[in-house]
Amino acid sequence: MTHPRWKILLADDEAEFSVLVAEFLRHEGYDIETVGDGVAAMNLLRQKTFELVMLDIAMPKVDGLEVLSFVVERYPESEVIMLTGSNDVGTAVECMKRGAFHYITKPFKPDELLQLIQRALEHHDLKQSNSAMASELSRLGERMELIGKGKALTAILDLARRVAPTDTNVLIQGASGTGKELLANFIYRHSARAGKPFVAINCASIPDTLIESELFGYEKGAFTDARSQKQGLAELANNGTLFFDEVGDISPVIQPKLLRFIQTGEFRRVGGNLTHHVDVRMISATNKDLQQLVEAGKFREDLLYRLNVITLSLPPLNDRKEDIPALVDYFLKQKNPKGTPKHISPEALEFLLQYDWPGNIRELENVMEGSMIMADGDIIGPDDFLLPAVLRRHRTTGHREDPSSIVPLKEVERKHISRVLHHVQWNKRDAASLLGISLKTLYTKIATYHIEPE
């Protein structure tokens, strides 16, 4: 079965032949454009993206072999089928060695052409998936599921299921570690675009000077290191889902270009003059209050309206503690799939239920992983958790402390961060992972609390 998103370019100098083939393929549901020579084909390829290019070997001005080389070098994501006469079969085989998907000899039967086109487009989708989604699929395959049956999470998932089948833009709000990307993946898997590319871009981890080229790609020579043309993440996500993580950190310089992209699906590669168009579904996530950023003049109000057609707010773990037992059970199985099973003691579980979890689910995940290492036997107790010692003493002894001896929360946090940094010998990346916060947040807290190596 064909798919209307597949775009085909047919280059052949026989006008009558081109008209017949184009009418036939349009009837089959394909979007096809035709040109009469190799120069016109290369010019059109510079302007538009085609999943499949069909080239006659013998064309005026520039022949099919030269156009093939042009496609393979600049647009390797496109498949190429060579059209050949009976005397050119040897040349067609050589074309396959140079990167063409296959060839077909004129005259051919309509069914033969359809079968070859379907095979080529299946190969195109496979290549696209392998290149754009290899690391993503690996990550998704190992991902943590959205665990819990509490009212807060159930309400969010019900709304997510309702919005998933549409192409509506979704904004996911929530503190760090609450599972925003997991919810984005949940929407993607339940959408009509499931199986198509899911491409994520972390706006907080990419420097402002690089985010435009990362998103929209660049042309050869656009800057010093641009030795060849590169597709951006927007093109790789075509017909799929584009996930903007930490969208609140996107540069004000890029915001107008992002707004235009969301409105029209159009963009220009860095260093290029040609306008490209893609069809993507937008999902964004942030741990910031975008309305406050708008009021502070740091975020465009019209961009916010485009992003948050539907807003889903994930509650912090402290507001959904009824899900902690299920999460703990999941982490115990996930973090030790083949080793000796470990269990958590009732006292340890009670401790976890009493803790406030400023780092949310990510912190719980890291605490459980650490506890499995710290526990000497099969049972995990309260003392096996890498959490603030002052809180552990209070929770496990069960006695009420004198109010005058209670330590302020900020001091608890300062000491906890200092302890973790010492534990990992000031490896900040490891410390951030154990704390369940971003590296950027850790640096901020180190500066705020004036923490220094002992």
C-alpha positions in Angstrom: 0.0 0.0 0.0 1.4 3.4 -0.9 1.7 6.4 1.4 1.0 10.0 0.2 4.0 11.3 2.0 6.4 9.5 -0.4 7.7 12.0 -3.0 9.2 10.8 -6.3 11.3 12.7 -8.8 11.2 11.3 -12.4 13.9 12.6 -14.8 13.5 11.4 -18.4 13.8 13.3 -21.7 10.9 11.3 -23.3 8.0 13.6 -22.5 5.2 11.2 -23.4 6.8 8.4 -21.3 7.1 10.8 -18.3 3.4 11.8 -18.6 2.2 8.2 -18.6 4.4 7.1 -15.7 3.4 10.2 -13.7 -0.3 9.7 -14.2 0.0 6.0 -13.3 1.9 6.7 -10.0 -0.3 9.6 -9.0 -3.3 7.2 -9.4 -1.5 4.8 -7.1 -1.2 7.6 -4.4 2.4 8.9 -5.0 3.4 12.5 -5.1 5.5 12.7 -8.3 7.3 15.5 -10.2 8.9 15.2 -13.6 11.8 17.0 -15.4 13.3 16.5 -18.8 17.0 16.5 -18.2 19.8 16.1 -15.6 20.3 19.8 -14.9 16.7 20.3 -14.1 16.8 17.3 -11.8 19.7 18.6 -9.8 18.1 22.0 -9.5 14.9 20.5 -8.2 16.8 18.3 -5.8 18.4 21.4 -4.3 14.9 22.8 -3.6 12.9 19.8 -2.4 13.3 16.5 -0.6 12.5 13.3 -2.5 12.4 9.8 -1.0 12.9 8.3 -4.5 14.6 9.6 -7.6 14.1 7.8 -11.0 16.7 8.6 -13.5 17.0 7.8 -17.2 20.6 6.9 -18.0 20.6 8.7 -21.4 19.6 12.3 -20.9 20.7 15.6 -22.6 23.0 18.2 -20.8 23.8 15.9 -17.9 23.2 12.2 -18.0 21.8 9.9 -15.4 25.2 8.7 -14.2 26.3 12.2 -13.2 22.9 12.9 -11.5 23.3 9.6 -9.6 26.7 10.8 -8.3 25.2 14.1 -7.3 22.4 12.4 -5.4 24.7 9.8 -3.7 27.1 12.6 -2.6 24.6 15.2 -1.4 21.3 13.4 -0.7 22.2 9.9 0.4 18.9 9.6 2.1 17.2 9.4 -1.3 16.9 6.1 -3.1 17.7 6.0 -6.8 16.2 3.7 -9.5 17.9 3.8 -13.0 15.7 3.6 -16.1 17.5 1.9 -18.9 17.2 0.6 -22.4 18.0 -3.0 -23.2 21.5 -2.0 -24.4 22.4 -0.2 -21.2 22.0 -3.1 -18.7 25.8 -3.3 -18.1 25.8 0.4 -17.3 22.8 0.1 -15.0 24.6 -2.6 -13.0 27.6 -0.3 -12.7 25.1 2.3 -11.3 24.1 -0.1 -8.6 27.8 -0.4 -7.6 27.9 3.4 -7.4 24.9 3.6 -5.0 21.7 3.2 -7.0 19.1 0.9 -5.4 18.2 -0.9 -8.6 17.4 -0.5 -12.3 14.4 -1.3 -14.5 14.6 -1.9 -18.3 12.2 -0.2 -20.7 9.6 -1.1 -21.6 8.3 -2.5 -18.3 5.0 -3.6 -16.9 3.2 -1.3 -14.4 3.2 -4.0 -11.7 7.0 -4.5 -12.1 7.5 -0.7 -11.5 5.2 -0.7 -8.5 7.0 -3.6 -6.9 10.4 -2.0 -7.4 9.2 1.3 -6.1 7.7 -0.3 -3.0 11.0 -2.2 -2.3 13.0 1.0 -2.8 10.8 3.0 -0.4 10.9 0.3 2.2 14.7 0.3 2.0 14.6 4.1 2.3 12.5 3.9 5.5 14.9 1.3 6.9 17.9 3.4 6.2 16.3 6.4 7.7 15.3 4.5 10.8 18.8 3.1 11.1 20.5 6.5 10.8 18.1 8.8 12.6 16.8 6.4 15.3 19.5 3.8 16.0 20.6 5.4 19.3 17.1 6.5 20.1 15.6 3.0 19.6 18.4 1.6 21.8 17.6 4.1 24.5 13.8 3.5 24.1 14.3 -0.2 24.3 15.9 0.1 27.7 13.7 3.0 28.9 11.9 3.0 32.2 8.2 2.7 31.7 5.7 5.1 33.3 5.2 3.3 36.5 2.3 3.9 38.9 -1.5 3.7 39.3 -2.1 6.7 41.5 -4.7 9.2 40.7 -2.2 11.9 39.6 -0.4 9.8 37.1 -3.5 8.1 35.8 -5.2 11.4 35.0 -2.1 12.6 33.1 -1.9 9.3 31.1 -5.6 9.4 30.3 -5.2 12.9 28.8 -2.0 11.9 27.0 -3.9 8.9 25.4 -6.6 11.3 24.1 -4.2 13.8 22.6 -1.7 11.2 21.2 -3.6 10.3 18.0 -3.8 13.9 16.9 -1.0 16.1 15.5 -1.6 18.7 18.2 1.5 20.3 19.7 2.0 19.3 23.3 3.9 21.0 26.1 5.0 18.9 29.0 5.8 20.7 32.3 7.4 19.3 35.4 10.4 19.5 37.6 13.6 17.7 36.7 13.4 14.0 37.1 9.6 13.7 36.9 9.6 11.7 33.6 8.9 14.4 31.0 10.7 12.6 28.2 9.0 9.3 29.2 5.7 11.0 28.8 6.8 12.3 25.4 7.7 8.8 24.3 4.4 7.6 25.6 2.5 10.1 23.4 4.7 9.1 20.4 4.1 5.4 20.8 0.4 6.0 20.9 0.3 8.4 18.0 -0.3 7.8 14.3 3.4 8.5 13.8 4.6 5.6 15.9 7.3 3.7 14.0 8.3 6.9 12.2 11.3 8.9 13.4 11.4 10.2 17.0 14.1 12.7 17.2 15.0 14.5 20.4 17.0 17.8 20.8 18.1 19.0 24.3 18.0 22.7 24.1 19.9 23.1 27.4 22.9 21.0 26.3 23.6 22.6 22.9 25.4 26.0 22.8 23.4 28.9 21.3 25.8 29.1 18.5 25.2 25.5 17.4 21.5 24.9 18.0 20.4 26.4 14.6 22.8 24.2 12.6 21.9 21.2 14.7 18.2 21.7 14.2 18.1 22.9 10.5 21.4 21.5 9.2 23.9 23.5 7.1 25.3 23.8 3.6 28.9 23.0 2.6 31.1 26.0 3.4 28.6 27.6 5.8 31.4 27.9 8.4 34.9 26.7 8.8 34.3 23.1 9.7 31.3 22.7 7.3 33.2 20.5 4.8 30.0 18.9 3.5 26.3 19.4 3.6 24.5 18.1 6.7 20.9 17.4 7.3 19.5 18.8 10.5 17.3 17.1 13.1 14.2 18.7 11.6 14.8 16.8 8.3 15.6 13.6 10.0 12.3 13.8 11.9 10.3 14.3 8.7 6.9 12.6 9.0 7.7 11.7 12.6 8.0 13.5 16.0 10.4 16.2 17.0 10.9 16.4 20.8 12.3 19.7 22.2 13.6 18.9 25.7 14.2 21.9 28.0 12.6 24.2 25.4 12.7 27.0 28.0 16.5 27.2 27.5 16.3 27.9 23.8 18.1 31.1 22.7 16.0 34.2 22.1 17.9 34.5 18.8 16.6 31.2 17.6 13.1 31.6 18.9 11.7 33.6 15.9 13.1 30.9 13.5 11.6 28.2 15.6 8.2 30.0 15.6 8.3 30.2 11.8 9.2 26.6 11.5 6.3 25.5 13.8 3.9 27.7 11.8 4.9 26.6 8.3 7.1 23.6 8.6 9.6 25.6 6.5 13.3 26.3 7.2 16.6 27.1 5.6 19.8 25.3 6.3 22.6 27.5 7.8 24.4 29.1 4.8 21.7 28.2 2.4 19.1 30.2 0.5 16.7 27.5 -0.4 13.5 26.8 1.6 12.9 23.3 2.8 9.6 21.8 4.1 9.0 19.0 6.5 6.0 17.5 8.3 6.6 16.9 12.0 4.7 16.7 15.2 6.1 18.9 18.0 6.3 17.8 21.6 8.2 20.1 24.0 9.2 19.8 27.7 10.4 22.2 30.3 11.1 22.5 34.0 10.7 26.2 33.9 7.6 28.5 34.1 7.4 29.7 30.5 4.8 32.3 31.4 7.2 33.9 33.8 9.9 33.9 31.1 7.5 35.6 28.8 6.8 38.3 31.4 10.6 38.7 31.9 11.0 39.2 28.2 13.1 36.0 27.8 10.6 33.9 25.9 8.3 34.9 23.0 4.6 34.8 23.9 3.5 33.8 20.4 6.0 30.9 20.5 4.5 29.8 23.9 1.0 29.8 22.4 2.2 27.6 19.5 3.9 25.1 21.8 1.3 24.7 24.5 -1.9 23.9 22.5 -2.2 21.1 25.0 -0.2 21.3 28.3 0.4 18.3 30.5 1.9 18.9 34.0 3.7 16.0 35.7 3.5 16.1 39.5 6.6 15.8 41.6 7.2 12.4 43.2 6.5 14.0 46.6 2.9 14.4 45.4 2.5 10.8 44.2 4.1 8.8 46.9 1.5 6.1 46.5 3.6 5.1 43.4 6.9 4.7 45.2 6.4 0.9 46.1 5.7 0.1 42.4 8.7 2.2 41.3 11.0 0.5 43.9 9.9 -2.9 42.7 10.5 -1.9 39.1 14.0 -0.6 39.8 15.0 -3.7 41.8 14.2 -5.8 38.8 15.6 -3.5 36.2 18.9 -2.8 37.9 19.7 -6.4 38.7 18.0 -8.5 35.9 20.4 -11.5 36.1 21.9 -11.2 39.6 20.7 -12.5 42.9 17.3 -10.9 43.6 17.4 -8.2 46.3 14.5 -7.1 48.4 13.7 -4.0 50.4 13.0 -4.1 54.1 9.7 -2.6 55.4 11.8 -0.1 57.4 13.7 0.9 54.3 10.4 1.3 52.3 8.9 3.4 55.0 12.0 5.6 54.9 11.6 6.1 51.2 8.0 7.0 51.7 8.9 9.7 54.3 11.7 11.3 52.2 10.7 14.4 50.2 12.5 13.4 46.9 13.7 16.8 45.6 15.3 15.0 42.6 12.0 13.1 41.9 11.9 9.8 40.1 15.5 10.2 38.7 16.8 10.5 42.3 14.8 7.5 43.4 16.2 5.5 40.5 19.8 6.4 41.4 19.2 5.8 45.1 17.9 2.3 44.4 20.9 1.6 42.1 23.3 2.8 44.8 21.5 0.8 47.5 21.9 -2.4 45.6 25.6 -1.9 45.6 25.8 -0.8 49.2 23.7 -3.7 50.6 25.8 -6.6 51.9 23.1 -9.2 51.6 19.9 -9.7 49.8 17.9 -7.3 52.0 18.2 -3.5 51.5 17.9 -1.5 54.7 17.7 2.2 55.5 21.5 2.5 56.0 22.1 1.4 52.4 20.7 4.6 50.9 22.9 7.4 49.8 20.7 10.0 51.3 21.2 12.8 53.9 22.5 11.2 57.1 20.6 13.6 59.4 17.3 12.6 57.7 18.2 8.9 58.0 18.8 9.2 61.8 15.6 11.0 62.3 13.5 8.6 60.2 15.0 5.3 61.4 15.1 6.0 65.2 11.5 7.1 65.2 11.9 9.7 68.0 10.9 13.3 67.7 13.9 15.7 67.7 14.1 18.9 69.7 12.9 21.8 67.4 16.0 23.8 68.2 18.1 21.0 66.8 16.3 20.8 63.4 18.6 21.7 60.6 17.3 24.0 57.8 16.5 22.2 54.6 19.1 24.2 52.7 21.8 23.1 55.1 20.7 19.5 54.7 20.9 19.9 50.9 24.3 21.5 51.2 25.7 18.8 53.4 24.2 16.1 51.2 25.7 17.5 48.0 29.0 17.9 49.7 28.9 14.3 50.9 28.0 12.9 47.5 30.8 15.0 45.9 33.3 13.6 48.4 32.0 10.1 47.8 32.6 10.3 44.0 35.9 12.2 44.6 34.5 15.3 43.1 33.5 13.8 39.8 30.7 16.2 39.1 29.0 14.2 36.4 28.8 11.2 38.7 27.6 13.3 41.5 24.9 14.9 39.4 23.7 11.4 38.3 23.6 10.2 41.9 21.7 13.3 43.0 19.2 13.1 40.2 19.9 16.6 38.9 21.5 18.1 35.8 25.1 18.9 35.7 24.2 22.6 35.2 22.0 22.5 38.3 24.9 20.9 40.3 27.3 23.7 39.3 24.7 26.3 40.4 24.2 24.7 43.8 28.0 24.3 44.3 28.3 28.1 43.7 25.2 29.0 45.8 26.3 26.9 48.8 30.1 27.7 48.4 30.9 24.0 48.5 34.6 23.3 48.2 36.7 20.1 48.3 37.6 19.1 51.9 
